[in-house]
Amino acid sequence: MNRVQLLSEPHSMKNGDDVIFTDRLKNLSYCGRIYRIVNLPEIQGGKWNVDYFYITVDQNFLHELLLRGSEVIVNSQRQTIGNVEKDNHGKIKNLFIQFTAPFAPKEKEISLQDINAILVWRIAYNIQPR
């Protein structure tokens, strides 16, 4: 399937549904619950909309999934992850979100508990009801 087919694939999932999402390259699967589905343009200013799946996952999975640039929901607001500092065992020690301040981008430290959900992009993951 190409990018457009993956992003526009029909589904019957809704907020609150339990799901399994599988990494299309690594074939690793994770369980979670749909926190919110948002229908937005595929790219900023794009002409067609796609569903963005924000999924709540166990905090142990966040250690594996969160990378700089990941989109998350923090306190019900869409945010972008900034710096992620991990220890020698791959566990997150310090975590920051990015925001735009007058004249320069800034970062604010948050904890894993502040994260309501993470964006699971359908190009990278196959999302199915559990």
C-alpha positions in Angstrom: 0.0 0.0 0.0 1.2 3.5 -0.7 1.1 6.5 1.7 -2.3 7.7 0.5 -3.9 4.3 0.8 -2.5 3.8 4.3 -3.7 7.1 5.6 -7.2 7.0 4.0 -7.9 3.3 4.7 -11.5 3.1 6.0 -12.0 2.0 9.7 -14.8 1.8 12.3 -12.6 2.6 15.3 -13.7 5.3 17.7 -12.5 7.1 20.9 -12.2 4.7 23.8 -11.7 1.5 21.7 -8.9 -0.9 22.7 -6.5 -1.4 19.9 -3.3 -3.2 18.9 -0.9 -1.3 16.7 2.0 -3.0 15.0 5.2 -1.3 13.7 5.2 -2.0 9.9 9.0 -2.3 9.7 9.9 -4.0 13.0 6.7 -6.0 13.4 6.5 -5.1 17.1 3.0 -4.8 18.5 1.7 -2.6 21.3 -1.6 -2.4 23.1 -3.5 0.8 23.9 -6.8 2.7 23.9 -7.8 5.4 21.5 -7.8 8.7 23.4 -8.8 10.8 20.4 -9.2 10.6 16.7 -8.7 13.9 15.0 -9.5 14.5 11.3 -6.9 17.0 9.9 -5.1 17.8 6.7 -2.5 15.2 5.9 0.1 18.0 5.6 -0.3 21.6 6.7 -2.3 23.4 4.1 -3.1 20.0 2.4 -6.3 19.5 0.4 -7.4 16.2 1.9 -8.0 15.2 5.5 -6.9 12.0 7.3 -7.6 10.6 10.7 -4.8 11.1 13.3 -5.0 8.4 16.0 -3.9 9.5 19.5 -3.5 6.4 21.6 -3.0 6.0 25.4 -0.4 3.4 26.1 1.3 1.9 29.2 4.1 4.1 30.4 6.6 1.3 29.8 5.8 1.6 26.1 6.3 5.3 26.2 10.0 4.7 26.9 10.2 2.8 23.6 8.0 5.0 21.5 8.8 8.6 22.5 11.4 10.3 20.3 12.2 13.9 19.6 9.5 15.1 17.3 6.8 12.7 18.5 3.4 14.3 18.7 1.6 13.8 22.0 -1.4 15.1 23.9 -0.4 16.8 27.2 -3.2 18.2 29.4 -5.6 17.8 26.4 -3.4 19.9 24.1 -1.4 18.6 21.1 2.3 19.1 21.7 5.6 18.1 20.1 8.3 16.3 22.1 11.6 18.1 22.3 14.7 16.7 24.0 14.4 13.2 25.4 17.1 12.1 27.8 17.4 8.4 28.6 19.5 6.4 31.0 21.8 3.5 30.2 18.8 1.1 30.3 16.7 3.1 27.7 14.4 4.6 30.3 13.4 8.2 30.0 15.1 10.4 32.7 14.1 13.9 31.4 11.5 14.8 28.8 10.6 18.2 27.2 7.9 19.5 25.0 8.5 22.3 22.5 6.6 25.5 22.3 7.0 28.7 20.5 7.8 31.8 22.6 8.3 35.3 21.2 11.4 35.4 19.0 12.6 31.8 19.7 11.4 28.2 20.3 11.5 27.0 23.9 11.2 23.8 25.8 9.4 22.9 29.0 10.1 19.8 31.1 7.2 17.4 31.6 6.9 14.0 33.2 5.6 10.8 31.6 2.5 11.1 33.7 1.6 14.3 31.9 1.2 12.5 28.6 -2.4 11.6 27.8 -1.7 9.9 24.5 0.8 9.6 21.6 0.2 10.0 17.9 0.3 6.7 16.2 0.7 7.4 12.5 -0.9 4.9 10.1 2.0 5.0 7.7 4.3 3.6 10.4 1.8 1.4 12.3 -1.1 -0.9 11.4 -3.9 -0.1 13.9 -6.5 -2.7 14.5 -9.3 -3.2 17.1 -8.4 -5.5 19.9 
